Amino acid sequence: MKRSGPTGDRKSTLWAYHSHIHETDIYKGLIGPIVVYAPGAFPDASQNEIFVKSLLDKPKDNVELFPINGFIYGNLPLINTYIGQEVTWYLLSFGNEEDIHAMHWHGNVVKDVSNNYVDVVTLFPASFQTVVMMPDAIGKWMYHCHVVEHFQMGMFSYYTVS
């Protein structure tokens, strides 16, 4: 459907599959990204795409943790980007009212769906966004949630620009 694809000059957009049977199904893995590409825009090996999934995690001891792609406290494998190389970030969040995130990139900015340059993107439960970064600051940078409790409970990671 045309309304499912990217708009304007965007090359791709993110949608998500998730179970509609029971809310706990998403915590069991019945969730995933679906990327819809514009005609002729399917990526090749030189394009950099990063999927970021935020999902509340409650281990056996019932301590709430806020992982990024299943990793907490900066343990996500390092995301490597390159100066001047376009990077598409696919941001996906599911959960409940505790899962409102203000995701922030240090050092660089992204272009949001409204074509504004920002360094913070708000994600609500059951929402997803596609943002594009053209890195211009070399270094190792933090990517994290600005909600203090989420940060304290592990929701931060790092990316590099070489």
For each residue, the residues with C-beta under 8 A, 3 or more apart:
1: 4 5
2: 5
3:
4: 1 13 15 36
5: 1 2 13 36 37 38
6: 10 11 12 13 36 37 38 41 130
7: 10 13
8: 115
9:
10: 6 7 13 38 113 130 132
11: 6 37 38 41 43 88
12: 6 35 36 37 38 41 43 49 88 130
13: 4 5 6 7 10 35 36 130
14: 33 34 35 36 90 91 92 128 129 130
15: 4 33 34 35 36 128
16: 31 32 33 34 92 94 126 128
17: 30 31 32 33 34
18: 25 26 30 31 32 94 126
19: 22 25 26 30 31
20:
21: 25
22: 19 25
23: 26 96
24: 27 28
25: 18 19 21 22 28 30 31
26: 18 19 23 29 30 31 55 94 95
27: 24 55 56 57 58
28: 24 25
29: 26
30: 17 18 19 25 26
31: 16 17 18 19 25 26 53 55 92 94
32: 16 17 18
33: 14 15 16 17 51 53 90 92 128
34: 14 15 16 17
35: 12 13 14 15 49 90
36: 4 5 6 12 13 14 15
37: 5 6 11 12 41 42 43
38: 5 6 10 11 12 41
39:
40:
41: 6 11 12 37 38
42: 37
43: 11 12 37 47 49
44: 47
45:
46: 85
47: 43 44 86 88
48: 81 82 85 86 87 88
49: 12 35 43 87 88 90
50: 79 87 88 89 90 159
51: 33 69 90 92
52: 68 69 89 90 91 92 103 143
53: 31 33 68 69 70 92 93 94
54: 66 67 68 91 92 93 94 95 99 101 103 123 145 155
55: 26 27 31 67 70 93 94 95 99
56: 27 64 65 66 95 96 98 99
57: 27 64 65 66 67 70 72
58: 27 62 63 64 65
59: 62 63 65
60:
61:
62: 58 59
63: 58 59 153
64: 56 57 58 98 153
65: 56 57 58 59 72 153 154
66: 54 56 57 72 145 149 150 151 153 154 155
67: 54 55 57 70 71 72 154 155
68: 52 53 54 71 72 76 143 155 156 157
69: 51 52 53 76 157
70: 53 55 57 67
71: 67 68 75 76 77 157
72: 57 65 66 67 68 75 153 154 155
73: 154 156
74: 156 157 158
75: 71 72
76: 68 69 71 79 157 158
77: 71
78: 158 159 160
79: 50 76 143 157 158 159 160
80: 159 160 162
81: 48 85 87 133 135 159 160 161 162
82: 48 85 135 161 162
83: 135 136 137 138 161 162
84: 134 135 136
85: 46 48 81 82 134 135
86: 47 48 132 133 134
87: 48 49 50 81 132 133 134 135
88: 11 12 47 48 49 50 130 131 132 133
89: 50 52 110 130 131 132 133
90: 14 33 35 49 50 51 52 128 129 130
91: 14 52 54 103 121 123 128 129 130 131
92: 14 16 31 33 51 52 53 54 123 128
93: 53 54 55 99 101 123 124 125 126 127 128
94: 16 18 26 31 53 54 55 99 125 126
95: 26 54 55 56 98 99 125 126
96: 23 56 99 125
97: 100 125
98: 56 64 95
99: 54 55 56 93 94 95 96 123 124 125
100: 97 122 123 124 125 147
101: 54 93 122 123 145 147 150 155
102: 120 121 122 123 145 146 147
103: 52 54 91 120 121 122 123 143 144 145 146
104: 119 120 143 144 145 146
105: 108 109 110 119 120 133 141 143 159
106: 119 141 142 143
107: 137 139 141 161
108: 105 119 133 135 136 137 141 161
109: 105 117 118 119 133
110: 89 105 117 118 119 121 131 132 133
111: 115 116 117 118 131 132 133 134
112: 115 116 117 118 121 129 131
113: 10 129 130 131
114:
115: 8 111 112
116: 111 112
117: 109 110 111 112
118: 109 110 111 112 121 131
119: 104 105 106 108 109 110
120: 102 103 104 105 146
121: 91 102 103 110 112 118 129 131
122: 100 101 102 103
123: 54 91 92 93 99 100 101 102 103 127 128 129
124: 93 99 100 127
125: 93 94 95 96 97 99 100
126: 16 18 93 94 95
127: 93 123 124
128: 14 15 16 33 90 91 92 93 123
129: 14 90 91 112 113 121 123
130: 6 10 12 13 14 88 89 90 91 113
131: 88 89 91 110 111 112 113 118 121
132: 10 86 87 88 89 110 111
133: 81 86 87 88 89 105 108 109 110 111
134: 84 85 86 87 111
135: 81 82 83 84 85 87 108 138 161
136: 83 84 108
137: 83 107 108 141 161
138: 83 135 161 162
139: 107 160 161
140: 158 159 160
141: 105 106 107 108 137 158 159 160 161
142: 106 156 157 158
143: 52 68 79 103 104 105 106 156 157 158 159
144: 103 104 151 155 156 157
145: 54 66 101 102 103 104 150 151 155 156
146: 102 103 104 120 151
147: 100 101 102 150 151 155
148: 151 152
149: 66 152 153
150: 66 101 145 147 153 154 155
151: 66 144 145 146 147 148 155 156
152: 148 149
153: 63 64 65 66 72 149 150
154: 65 66 67 72 73 150
155: 54 66 67 68 72 101 144 145 147 150 151
156: 68 73 74 142 143 144 145 151
157: 68 69 71 74 76 79 142 143 144
158: 74 76 78 79 140 141 142 143
159: 50 78 79 80 81 105 140 141 143
160: 78 79 80 81 139 140 141
161: 81 82 83 107 108 135 137 138 139 141
162: 80 81 82 83 138
